[in-house]
């Protein structure tokens, strides 16, 4: 368990350090390609450490029983996460792209009507869903780390993009929300904007069905629609 805590801390900590305070200095010294290579090596190495440590950590007792209602909630969260993830690649000014400012100037569309950080929230929802159905110590260390990385990364991304893009990101932030569905719940956006569009919904359903289908092949429980079908 100590190894898992250290591995998760290393994975999350190096992501934060390399994405924010150390990035500029390392890019200046190594160049963009060199930095990307270093980032990838460290990310893969620490992820592998997390994987090995998680497999070796004792499961221990569950803190609560994950009954079928909890499994249903977790499946729904994963479907929403899949839709957010599927739609996060189209016109996303948060991604490193030469068209970021142009994307930020466009009308808010798709999953960005729900949150300006759909990819990060997809990871956060993954963490919540897995914590709900696997509430033992090792699982909570892993999912807690991923949740912190996703939302802390989103906050850091806001700060970095505000510095890089200035007013363009400020305008985009004013027209979108950090927390999913916040604009709809506070009346700043119409309820009709809860529908992100057919493409991300269909893409998300495909991802959800595929991921849940292979889930038991990876030694995990049967989940999602396949759990209902038996």
Residue pairs with C-beta under 8 A, 6 or more apart in sequence:
1 57
1 58
1 137
1 138
1 141
3 49
3 53
3 56
3 57
4 50
4 53
4 54
4 56
4 57
4 138
4 141
4 142
5 141
6 53
7 46
7 49
7 50
7 52
7 53
7 54
8 50
8 53
8 141
8 142
8 144
8 145
9 145
10 46
10 49
11 43
11 46
11 47
11 49
11 50
11 145
11 149
12 145
12 148
12 149
12 152
14 42
14 43
14 46
15 43
15 149
15 153
16 149
16 152
16 153
16 156
18 26
18 38
18 39
18 42
19 153
19 156
19 160
20 156
20 159
20 160
23 35
26 35
26 38
27 35
30 37
30 38
50 142
50 145
54 138
54 142
57 137
57 138
57 141
58 137
58 138
59 136
59 138
59 139
60 136
60 137
60 138
61 136
62 134
62 135
62 136
63 135
63 136
63 140
64 135
66 74
66 132
66 133
66 134
66 135
70 132
70 133
71 133
71 223
71 227
73 129
73 132
74 129
74 130
74 132
74 133
74 223
75 129
75 212
75 223
75 224
75 225
75 227
77 125
77 128
77 129
77 132
78 125
78 126
78 129
78 208
78 211
78 212
78 223
78 224
79 204
79 205
79 208
79 224
80 125
80 180
80 204
81 121
81 122
81 123
81 125
81 126
81 129
82 122
82 203
82 204
82 205
82 207
82 208
82 211
83 111
83 196
83 200
83 201
83 203
83 204
83 205
83 208
84 111
84 114
84 115
84 118
84 119
84 121
84 122
84 125
84 180
84 200
84 204
85 118
85 119
85 122
85 204
85 207
86 111
86 199
86 200
86 203
86 204
86 206
86 207
87 110
87 111
87 112
87 118
87 196
87 197
87 199
87 200
87 203
87 204
88 111
88 118
88 119
88 122
89 95
89 119
90 110
90 199
90 200
91 103
91 106
91 109
91 110
91 112
92 103
92 112
92 118
92 119
93 100
93 101
93 103
93 104
93 161
93 165
93 168
93 169
93 172
94 100
94 116
94 117
94 119
94 157
94 161
97 103
100 161
100 165
100 168
101 165
101 168
104 165
104 168
104 169
104 171
104 172
105 168
105 171
108 175
108 176
108 193
109 197
110 196
110 197
110 199
110 200
111 118
111 196
111 197
111 200
112 118
112 176
113 176
113 183
113 189
113 193
113 194
113 196
114 177
114 180
114 181
114 184
114 193
114 194
114 196
115 121
115 176
115 177
115 178
115 179
115 180
115 181
115 182
116 172
116 173
116 176
116 177
116 178
117 154
117 157
117 178
120 150
120 151
120 153
120 154
120 157
121 150
121 154
121 180
123 146
123 149
123 150
124 146
124 147
124 150
124 151
126 146
127 143
127 144
127 146
127 147
127 150
128 143
128 147
130 139
130 142
130 143
131 139
131 140
131 143
131 144
131 147
133 221
133 223
134 143
154 178
155 178
158 169
158 173
158 178
161 169
162 169
162 170
162 173
165 172
176 183
177 183
177 188
181 194
182 188
183 189
183 193
184 190
184 191
184 193
184 194
195 201
208 224
209 224
209 225
211 224
212 223
212 224
212 225
212 226
213 226
215 221
215 222
215 223
215 224
215 226
216 222
216 223
216 226
221 227
